[in-house]
């Protein structure tokens, strides 16, 4: 039997200035933020955003001081 651990994380609240896939700058709130790092290295934080015009989801790098959420 597999054990499933569900971590309760807070929803994201701060906006981040990102460039949408259409090429426009926008201040958006990410749906989720997580750390992406290869083993033994620092890595970066990635956020999942939704384009307000098309509704498509895209990933974009967020600042290191942004908390993991979602």
PDB file of N, CA, C and O in Angstrom:
ATOM      1  N   UNK A   1       0.839  -1.170   0.000  1.00  0.00           N
ATOM      2  CA  UNK A   1       0.000   0.000   0.000  1.00  0.00           C
ATOM      3  C   UNK A   1       0.893   1.245   0.000  1.00  0.00           C
ATOM      4  O   UNK A   1       1.834   1.345   0.788  1.00  0.00           O
ATOM      5  N   UNK A   2       0.588   2.186  -0.886  1.00  0.00           N
ATOM      6  CA  UNK A   2       1.368   3.409  -0.983  1.00  0.00           C
ATOM      7  C   UNK A   2       0.867   4.437   0.014  1.00  0.00           C
ATOM      8  O   UNK A   2      -0.333   4.570   0.256  1.00  0.00           O
ATOM      9  N   UNK A   3       1.818   5.159   0.585  1.00  0.00           N
ATOM     10  CA  UNK A   3       1.461   6.267   1.457  1.00  0.00           C
ATOM     11  C   UNK A   3       1.524   7.545   0.644  1.00  0.00           C
ATOM     12  O   UNK A   3       2.496   7.792  -0.069  1.00  0.00           O
ATOM     13  N   UNK A   4       0.499   8.340   0.754  1.00  0.00           N
ATOM     14  CA  UNK A   4       0.444   9.596   0.036  1.00  0.00           C
ATOM     15  C   UNK A   4       0.543  10.726   1.052  1.00  0.00           C
ATOM     16  O   UNK A   4      -0.249  10.803   1.992  1.00  0.00           O
ATOM     17  N   UNK A   5       1.513  11.589   0.853  1.00  0.00           N
ATOM     18  CA  UNK A   5       1.686  12.728   1.740  1.00  0.00           C
ATOM     19  C   UNK A   5       1.197  13.973   1.012  1.00  0.00           C
ATOM     20  O   UNK A   5       1.718  14.332  -0.044  1.00  0.00           O
ATOM     21  N   UNK A   6       0.211  14.614   1.574  1.00  0.00           N
ATOM     22  CA  UNK A   6      -0.330  15.825   0.983  1.00  0.00           C
ATOM     23  C   UNK A   6       0.123  17.001   1.833  1.00  0.00           C
ATOM     24  O   UNK A   6      -0.181  17.084   3.023  1.00  0.00           O
ATOM     25  N   UNK A   7       0.852  17.902   1.202  1.00  0.00           N
ATOM     26  CA  UNK A   7       1.330  19.073   1.922  1.00  0.00           C
ATOM     27  C   UNK A   7       0.341  20.213   1.729  1.00  0.00           C
ATOM     28  O   UNK A   7      -0.001  20.570   0.602  1.00  0.00           O
ATOM     29  N   UNK A   8      -0.102  20.768   2.818  1.00  0.00           N
ATOM     30  CA  UNK A   8      -1.009  21.907   2.735  1.00  0.00           C
ATOM     31  C   UNK A   8      -0.178  23.165   2.542  1.00  0.00           C
ATOM     32  O   UNK A   8       0.560  23.569   3.440  1.00  0.00           O
ATOM     33  N   UNK A   9      -0.296  23.783   1.379  1.00  0.00           N
ATOM     34  CA  UNK A   9       0.436  25.007   1.118  1.00  0.00           C
ATOM     35  C   UNK A   9      -0.546  26.148   0.954  1.00  0.00           C
ATOM     36  O   UNK A   9      -1.708  25.951   0.599  1.00  0.00           O
ATOM     37  N   UNK A  10      -0.059  27.326   1.216  1.00  0.00           N
ATOM     38  CA  UNK A  10      -0.892  28.513   1.111  1.00  0.00           C
ATOM     39  C   UNK A  10      -1.060  28.912  -0.351  1.00  0.00           C
ATOM     40  O   UNK A  10      -0.181  28.638  -1.168  1.00  0.00           O
ATOM     41  N   UNK A  11      -2.177  29.555  -0.692  1.00  0.00           N
ATOM     42  CA  UNK A  11      -2.320  30.056  -2.058  1.00  0.00           C
ATOM     43  C   UNK A  11      -1.371  31.229  -2.296  1.00  0.00           C
ATOM     44  O   UNK A  11      -1.012  31.951  -1.366  1.00  0.00           O
ATOM     45  N   UNK A  12      -0.980  31.403  -3.526  1.00  0.00           N
ATOM     46  CA  UNK A  12      -0.065  32.493  -3.888  1.00  0.00           C
ATOM     47  C   UNK A  12      -0.832  33.814  -3.865  1.00  0.00           C
ATOM     48  O   UNK A  12      -1.978  33.886  -4.308  1.00  0.00           O
ATOM     49  N   UNK A  13      -0.178  34.866  -3.339  1.00  0.00           N
ATOM     50  CA  UNK A  13      -0.864  36.148  -3.189  1.00  0.00           C
ATOM     51  C   UNK A  13      -0.152  37.307  -3.859  1.00  0.00           C
ATOM     52  O   UNK A  13      -0.809  38.241  -4.318  1.00  0.00           O
ATOM     53  N   UNK A  14       1.186  37.277  -3.932  1.00  0.00           N
ATOM     54  CA  UNK A  14       1.933  38.391  -4.504  1.00  0.00           C
ATOM     55  C   UNK A  14       1.972  38.304  -6.024  1.00  0.00           C
ATOM     56  O   UNK A  14       2.032  37.212  -6.590  1.00  0.00           O
ATOM     57  N   UNK A  15       1.937  39.456  -6.677  1.00  0.00           N
ATOM     58  CA  UNK A  15       2.032  39.469  -8.139  1.00  0.00           C
ATOM     59  C   UNK A  15       3.501  39.470  -8.563  1.00  0.00           C
ATOM     60  O   UNK A  15       4.379  39.912  -7.821  1.00  0.00           O
ATOM     61  N   UNK A  16       3.742  38.971  -9.760  1.00  0.00           N
ATOM     62  CA  UNK A  16       5.076  38.917 -10.344  1.00  0.00           C
ATOM     63  C   UNK A  16       4.976  39.477 -11.754  1.00  0.00           C
ATOM     64  O   UNK A  16       4.042  39.151 -12.487  1.00  0.00           O
ATOM     65  N   UNK A  17       5.945  40.331 -12.144  1.00  0.00           N
ATOM     66  CA  UNK A  17       5.956  40.852 -13.513  1.00  0.00           C
ATOM     67  C   UNK A  17       6.575  39.786 -14.418  1.00  0.00           C
ATOM     68  O   UNK A  17       7.735  39.412 -14.249  1.00  0.00           O
ATOM     69  N   UNK A  18       5.779  39.301 -15.383  1.00  0.00           N
ATOM     70  CA  UNK A  18       6.228  38.247 -16.297  1.00  0.00           C
ATOM     71  C   UNK A  18       5.970  38.678 -17.728  1.00  0.00           C
ATOM     72  O   UNK A  18       5.211  39.612 -17.984  1.00  0.00           O
ATOM     73  N   UNK A  19       6.612  37.985 -18.656  1.00  0.00           N
ATOM     74  CA  UNK A  19       6.361  38.187 -20.079  1.00  0.00           C
ATOM     75  C   UNK A  19       5.507  37.020 -20.554  1.00  0.00           C
ATOM     76  O   UNK A  19       5.928  35.867 -20.462  1.00  0.00           O
ATOM     77  N   UNK A  20       4.323  37.305 -21.057  1.00  0.00           N
ATOM     78  CA  UNK A  20       3.402  36.263 -21.497  1.00  0.00           C
ATOM     79  C   UNK A  20       3.892  35.650 -22.806  1.00  0.00           C
ATOM     80  O   UNK A  20       4.740  36.238 -23.477  1.00  0.00           O
ATOM     81  N   UNK A  21       3.372  34.476 -23.184  1.00  0.00           N
ATOM     82  CA  UNK A  21       3.771  33.875 -24.464  1.00  0.00           C
ATOM     83  C   UNK A  21       3.470  34.766 -25.673  1.00  0.00           C
ATOM     84  O   UNK A  21       4.097  34.622 -26.722  1.00  0.00           O
ATOM     85  N   UNK A  22       2.513  35.681 -25.526  1.00  0.00           N
ATOM     86  CA  UNK A  22       2.192  36.608 -26.614  1.00  0.00           C
ATOM     87  C   UNK A  22       3.209  37.736 -26.707  1.00  0.00           C
ATOM     88  O   UNK A  22       3.180  38.511 -27.663  1.00  0.00           O
ATOM     89  N   UNK A  23       4.125  37.844 -25.713  1.00  0.00           N
ATOM     90  CA  UNK A  23       5.166  38.848 -25.750  1.00  0.00           C
ATOM     91  C   UNK A  23       4.869  40.110 -24.960  1.00  0.00           C
ATOM     92  O   UNK A  23       5.643  41.065 -25.013  1.00  0.00           O
ATOM     93  N   UNK A  24       3.755  40.134 -24.224  1.00  0.00           N
ATOM     94  CA  UNK A  24       3.376  41.311 -23.443  1.00  0.00           C
ATOM     95  C   UNK A  24       3.830  41.159 -22.006  1.00  0.00           C
ATOM     96  O   UNK A  24       3.874  40.048 -21.478  1.00  0.00           O
ATOM     97  N   UNK A  25       4.172  42.279 -21.368  1.00  0.00           N
ATOM     98  CA  UNK A  25       4.503  42.277 -19.948  1.00  0.00           C
ATOM     99  C   UNK A  25       3.207  42.375 -19.150  1.00  0.00           C
ATOM    100  O   UNK A  25       2.311  43.143 -19.499  1.00  0.00           O
ATOM    101  N   UNK A  26       3.112  41.586 -18.068  1.00  0.00           N
ATOM    102  CA  UNK A  26       1.912  41.602 -17.236  1.00  0.00           C
ATOM    103  C   UNK A  26       2.283  41.301 -15.795  1.00  0.00           C
ATOM    104  O   UNK A  26       3.262  40.602 -15.534  1.00  0.00           O
ATOM    105  N   UNK A  27       1.500  41.828 -14.858  1.00  0.00           N
ATOM    106  CA  UNK A  27       1.643  41.502 -13.443  1.00  0.00           C
ATOM    107  C   UNK A  27       0.611  40.435 -13.123  1.00  0.00           C
ATOM    108  O   UNK A  27      -0.587  40.715 -13.091  1.00  0.00           O
ATOM    109  N   UNK A  28       1.071  39.208 -12.886  1.00  0.00           N
ATOM    110  CA  UNK A  28       0.174  38.082 -12.649  1.00  0.00           C
ATOM    111  C   UNK A  28       0.502  37.394 -11.331  1.00  0.00           C
ATOM    112  O   UNK A  28       1.628  37.466 -10.840  1.00  0.00           O
ATOM    113  N   UNK A  29      -0.499  36.725 -10.767  1.00  0.00           N
ATOM    114  CA  UNK A  29      -0.307  35.906  -9.570  1.00  0.00           C
ATOM    115  C   UNK A  29      -0.152  34.463 -10.041  1.00  0.00           C
ATOM    116  O   UNK A  29      -1.006  33.970 -10.778  1.00  0.00           O
ATOM    117  N   UNK A  30       0.914  33.772  -9.635  1.00  0.00           N
ATOM    118  CA  UNK A  30       1.090  32.386 -10.083  1.00  0.00           C
ATOM    119  C   UNK A  30       0.077  31.442  -9.443  1.00  0.00           C
ATOM    120  O   UNK A  30      -0.392  31.685  -8.331  1.00  0.00           O
ATOM    121  N   UNK A  31      -0.252  30.382 -10.142  1.00  0.00           N
ATOM    122  CA  UNK A  31      -1.125  29.342  -9.596  1.00  0.00           C
ATOM    123  C   UNK A  31      -0.356  28.464  -8.621  1.00  0.00           C
ATOM    124  O   UNK A  31      -0.907  27.987  -7.628  1.00  0.00           O
ATOM    125  N   UNK A  32       0.946  28.254  -8.921  1.00  0.00           N
ATOM    126  CA  UNK A  32       1.798  27.405  -8.092  1.00  0.00           C
ATOM    127  C   UNK A  32       3.247  27.827  -8.285  1.00  0.00           C
ATOM    128  O   UNK A  32       3.643  28.239  -9.375  1.00  0.00           O
ATOM    129  N   UNK A  33       4.046  27.719  -7.205  1.00  0.00           N
ATOM    130  CA  UNK A  33       5.476  28.013  -7.273  1.00  0.00           C
ATOM    131  C   UNK A  33       6.227  26.865  -6.629  1.00  0.00           C
ATOM    132  O   UNK A  33       5.873  26.426  -5.535  1.00  0.00           O
ATOM    133  N   UNK A  34       7.261  26.373  -7.296  1.00  0.00           N
ATOM    134  CA  UNK A  34       8.069  25.280  -6.756  1.00  0.00           C
ATOM    135  C   UNK A  34       9.523  25.489  -7.118  1.00  0.00           C
ATOM    136  O   UNK A  34       9.845  26.273  -8.011  1.00  0.00           O
ATOM    137  N   UNK A  35      10.410  24.779  -6.417  1.00  0.00           N
ATOM    138  CA  UNK A  35      11.852  24.855  -6.682  1.00  0.00           C
ATOM    139  C   UNK A  35      12.223  23.756  -7.669  1.00  0.00           C
ATOM    140  O   UNK A  35      11.845  22.596  -7.509  1.00  0.00           O
ATOM    141  N   UNK A  36      12.966  24.148  -8.685  1.00  0.00           N
ATOM    142  CA  UNK A  36      13.442  23.212  -9.700  1.00  0.00           C
ATOM    143  C   UNK A  36      14.956  23.211  -9.627  1.00  0.00           C
ATOM    144  O   UNK A  36      15.601  24.199  -9.979  1.00  0.00           O
ATOM    145  N   UNK A  37      15.536  22.087  -9.165  1.00  0.00           N
ATOM    146  CA  UNK A  37      16.988  22.063  -8.992  1.00  0.00           C
ATOM    147  C   UNK A  37      17.549  20.683  -9.292  1.00  0.00           C
ATOM    148  O   UNK A  37      16.977  19.673  -8.882  1.00  0.00           O
ATOM    149  N   UNK A  38      18.656  20.638  -9.999  1.00  0.00           N
ATOM    150  CA  UNK A  38      19.349  19.367 -10.191  1.00  0.00           C
ATOM    151  C   UNK A  38      20.000  18.942  -8.872  1.00  0.00           C
ATOM    152  O   UNK A  38      20.224  19.777  -7.995  1.00  0.00           O
ATOM    153  N   UNK A  39      20.294  17.692  -8.733  1.00  0.00           N
ATOM    154  CA  UNK A  39      20.837  17.193  -7.473  1.00  0.00           C
ATOM    155  C   UNK A  39      22.162  17.865  -7.140  1.00  0.00           C
ATOM    156  O   UNK A  39      23.064  17.937  -7.974  1.00  0.00           O
ATOM    157  N   UNK A  40      22.263  18.353  -5.911  1.00  0.00           N
ATOM    158  CA  UNK A  40      23.496  18.965  -5.449  1.00  0.00           C
ATOM    159  C   UNK A  40      23.713  20.406  -5.872  1.00  0.00           C
ATOM    160  O   UNK A  40      24.794  20.949  -5.646  1.00  0.00           O
ATOM    161  N   UNK A  41      22.725  21.038  -6.476  1.00  0.00           N
ATOM    162  CA  UNK A  41      22.879  22.423  -6.912  1.00  0.00           C
ATOM    163  C   UNK A  41      21.756  23.287  -6.355  1.00  0.00           C
ATOM    164  O   UNK A  41      20.770  22.789  -5.812  1.00  0.00           O
ATOM    165  N   UNK A  42      21.932  24.588  -6.503  1.00  0.00           N
ATOM    166  CA  UNK A  42      20.973  25.534  -5.922  1.00  0.00           C
ATOM    167  C   UNK A  42      19.623  25.513  -6.648  1.00  0.00           C
ATOM    168  O   UNK A  42      18.587  25.368  -6.000  1.00  0.00           O
ATOM    169  N   UNK A  43      19.615  25.649  -7.939  1.00  0.00           N
ATOM    170  CA  UNK A  43      18.379  25.625  -8.710  1.00  0.00           C
ATOM    171  C   UNK A  43      17.680  26.970  -8.754  1.00  0.00           C
ATOM    172  O   UNK A  43      18.224  27.976  -8.300  1.00  0.00           O
ATOM    173  N   UNK A  44      16.472  26.983  -9.302  1.00  0.00           N
ATOM    174  CA  UNK A  44      15.672  28.196  -9.464  1.00  0.00           C
ATOM    175  C   UNK A  44      14.241  27.920  -9.024  1.00  0.00           C
ATOM    176  O   UNK A  44      13.834  26.768  -8.879  1.00  0.00           O
ATOM    177  N   UNK A  45      13.487  28.989  -8.815  1.00  0.00           N
ATOM    178  CA  UNK A  45      12.065  28.851  -8.509  1.00  0.00           C
ATOM    179  C   UNK A  45      11.270  29.114  -9.776  1.00  0.00           C
ATOM    180  O   UNK A  45      11.527  30.078 -10.498  1.00  0.00           O
ATOM    181  N   UNK A  46      10.306  28.251 -10.036  1.00  0.00           N
ATOM    182  CA  UNK A  46       9.472  28.319 -11.233  1.00  0.00           C
ATOM    183  C   UNK A  46       8.029  28.521 -10.808  1.00  0.00           C
ATOM    184  O   UNK A  46       7.562  27.907  -9.849  1.00  0.00           O
ATOM    185  N   UNK A  47       7.327  29.384 -11.526  1.00  0.00           N
ATOM    186  CA  UNK A  47       5.918  29.622 -11.253  1.00  0.00           C
ATOM    187  C   UNK A  47       5.059  29.207 -12.434  1.00  0.00           C
ATOM    188  O   UNK A  47       5.469  29.326 -13.588  1.00  0.00           O
ATOM    189  N   UNK A  48       3.868  28.722 -12.133  1.00  0.00           N
ATOM    190  CA  UNK A  48       2.897  28.359 -13.173  1.00  0.00           C
ATOM    191  C   UNK A  48       1.880  29.489 -13.263  1.00  0.00           C
ATOM    192  O   UNK A  48       1.202  29.805 -12.285  1.00  0.00           O
ATOM    193  N   UNK A  49       1.779  30.093 -14.442  1.00  0.00           N
ATOM    194  CA  UNK A  49       0.903  31.242 -14.654  1.00  0.00           C
ATOM    195  C   UNK A  49      -0.124  30.922 -15.734  1.00  0.00           C
ATOM    196  O   UNK A  49       0.071  30.007 -16.535  1.00  0.00           O
ATOM    197  N   UNK A  50      -1.220  31.682 -15.750  1.00  0.00           N
ATOM    198  CA  UNK A  50      -2.224  31.536 -16.799  1.00  0.00           C
ATOM    199  C   UNK A  50      -2.308  32.849 -17.562  1.00  0.00           C
ATOM    200  O   UNK A  50      -2.488  33.913 -16.971  1.00  0.00           O
ATOM    201  N   UNK A  51      -2.174  32.762 -18.881  1.00  0.00           N
ATOM    202  CA  UNK A  51      -2.248  33.939 -19.735  1.00  0.00           C
ATOM    203  C   UNK A  51      -3.678  34.483 -19.705  1.00  0.00           C
ATOM    204  O   UNK A  51      -4.611  33.748 -20.029  1.00  0.00           O
ATOM    205  N   UNK A  52      -3.877  35.755 -19.322  1.00  0.00           N
ATOM    206  CA  UNK A  52      -5.241  36.280 -19.232  1.00  0.00           C
ATOM    207  C   UNK A  52      -5.946  36.401 -20.580  1.00  0.00           C
ATOM    208  O   UNK A  52      -7.176  36.387 -20.635  1.00  0.00           O
ATOM    209  N   UNK A  53      -5.187  36.520 -21.663  1.00  0.00           N
ATOM    210  CA  UNK A  53      -5.813  36.670 -22.982  1.00  0.00           C
ATOM    211  C   UNK A  53      -6.248  35.333 -23.576  1.00  0.00           C
ATOM    212  O   UNK A  53      -7.371  35.200 -24.063  1.00  0.00           O
ATOM    213  N   UNK A  54      -5.344  34.330 -23.533  1.00  0.00           N
ATOM    214  CA  UNK A  54      -5.631  33.057 -24.197  1.00  0.00           C
ATOM    215  C   UNK A  54      -6.117  31.981 -23.237  1.00  0.00           C
ATOM    216  O   UNK A  54      -6.764  31.024 -23.662  1.00  0.00           O
ATOM    217  N   UNK A  55      -5.813  32.122 -21.941  1.00  0.00           N
ATOM    218  CA  UNK A  55      -6.205  31.104 -20.965  1.00  0.00           C
ATOM    219  C   UNK A  55      -5.224  29.954 -20.874  1.00  0.00           C
ATOM    220  O   UNK A  55      -5.424  29.036 -20.079  1.00  0.00           O
ATOM    221  N   UNK A  56      -4.152  29.982 -21.683  1.00  0.00           N
ATOM    222  CA  UNK A  56      -3.163  28.908 -21.657  1.00  0.00           C
ATOM    223  C   UNK A  56      -2.211  29.089 -20.487  1.00  0.00           C
ATOM    224  O   UNK A  56      -1.911  30.212 -20.082  1.00  0.00           O
ATOM    225  N   UNK A  57      -1.739  27.972 -19.948  1.00  0.00           N
ATOM    226  CA  UNK A  57      -0.794  28.001 -18.844  1.00  0.00           C
ATOM    227  C   UNK A  57       0.632  28.033 -19.378  1.00  0.00           C
ATOM    228  O   UNK A  57       0.932  27.444 -20.417  1.00  0.00           O
ATOM    229  N   UNK A  58       1.510  28.730 -18.653  1.00  0.00           N
ATOM    230  CA  UNK A  58       2.924  28.766 -19.007  1.00  0.00           C
ATOM    231  C   UNK A  58       3.746  28.879 -17.732  1.00  0.00           C
ATOM    232  O   UNK A  58       3.241  29.292 -16.688  1.00  0.00           O
ATOM    233  N   UNK A  59       5.023  28.506 -17.829  1.00  0.00           N
ATOM    234  CA  UNK A  59       5.946  28.581 -16.697  1.00  0.00           C
ATOM    235  C   UNK A  59       6.880  29.766 -16.890  1.00  0.00           C
ATOM    236  O   UNK A  59       7.240  30.122 -18.012  1.00  0.00           O
ATOM    237  N   UNK A  60       7.268  30.375 -15.756  1.00  0.00           N
ATOM    238  CA  UNK A  60       8.177  31.507 -15.805  1.00  0.00           C
ATOM    239  C   UNK A  60       8.959  31.533 -14.502  1.00  0.00           C
ATOM    240  O   UNK A  60       8.439  31.163 -13.450  1.00  0.00           O
ATOM    241  N   UNK A  61      10.199  31.966 -14.574  1.00  0.00           N
ATOM    242  CA  UNK A  61      11.044  32.026 -13.390  1.00  0.00           C
ATOM    243  C   UNK A  61      10.577  33.152 -12.468  1.00  0.00           C
ATOM    244  O   UNK A  61      10.291  34.258 -12.925  1.00  0.00           O
ATOM    245  N   UNK A  62      10.500  32.862 -11.162  1.00  0.00           N
ATOM    246  CA  UNK A  62      10.106  33.874 -10.181  1.00  0.00           C
ATOM    247  C   UNK A  62      11.319  34.190  -9.297  1.00  0.00           C
ATOM    248  O   UNK A  62      12.260  33.399  -9.247  1.00  0.00           O
ATOM    249  N   UNK A  63      11.310  35.335  -8.598  1.00  0.00           N
ATOM    250  CA  UNK A  63      12.450  35.695  -7.740  1.00  0.00           C
ATOM    251  C   UNK A  63      12.666  34.676  -6.621  1.00  0.00           C
ATOM    252  O   UNK A  63      11.729  33.998  -6.198  1.00  0.00           O
ATOM    253  N   UNK A  64      13.907  34.577  -6.149  1.00  0.00           N
ATOM    254  CA  UNK A  64      14.263  33.610  -5.107  1.00  0.00           C
ATOM    255  C   UNK A  64      13.549  33.887  -3.789  1.00  0.00           C
ATOM    256  O   UNK A  64      13.307  32.957  -3.019  1.00  0.00           O
ATOM    257  N   UNK A  65      13.206  35.149  -3.509  1.00  0.00           N
ATOM    258  CA  UNK A  65      12.553  35.463  -2.243  1.00  0.00           C
ATOM    259  C   UNK A  65      11.057  35.191  -2.266  1.00  0.00           C
ATOM    260  O   UNK A  65      10.391  35.351  -1.244  1.00  0.00           O
ATOM    261  N   UNK A  66      10.510  34.779  -3.416  1.00  0.00           N
ATOM    262  CA  UNK A  66       9.074  34.450  -3.505  1.00  0.00           C
ATOM    263  C   UNK A  66       8.835  33.110  -2.790  1.00  0.00           C
ATOM    264  O   UNK A  66       9.566  32.151  -3.040  1.00  0.00           O
ATOM    265  N   UNK A  67       7.829  33.022  -1.908  1.00  0.00           N
ATOM    266  CA  UNK A  67       7.605  31.755  -1.182  1.00  0.00           C
ATOM    267  C   UNK A  67       6.995  30.678  -2.078  1.00  0.00           C
ATOM    268  O   UNK A  67       6.264  30.980  -3.021  1.00  0.00           O
ATOM    269  N   UNK A  68       7.306  29.424  -1.770  1.00  0.00           N
ATOM    270  CA  UNK A  68       6.678  28.310  -2.491  1.00  0.00           C
ATOM    271  C   UNK A  68       5.226  28.241  -2.055  1.00  0.00           C
ATOM    272  O   UNK A  68       4.926  28.285  -0.862  1.00  0.00           O
ATOM    273  N   UNK A  69       4.323  28.135  -3.024  1.00  0.00           N
ATOM    274  CA  UNK A  69       2.895  28.173  -2.697  1.00  0.00           C
ATOM    275  C   UNK A  69       2.108  27.409  -3.757  1.00  0.00           C
ATOM    276  O   UNK A  69       2.662  26.879  -4.720  1.00  0.00           O
ATOM    277  N   UNK A  70       0.815  27.376  -3.543  1.00  0.00           N
ATOM    278  CA  UNK A  70      -0.062  26.749  -4.519  1.00  0.00           C
ATOM    279  C   UNK A  70      -0.576  25.504  -4.031  1.00  0.00           C
ATOM    280  O   UNK A  70      -1.339  24.835  -4.729  1.00  0.00           O
TER     281      UNK A  70
END
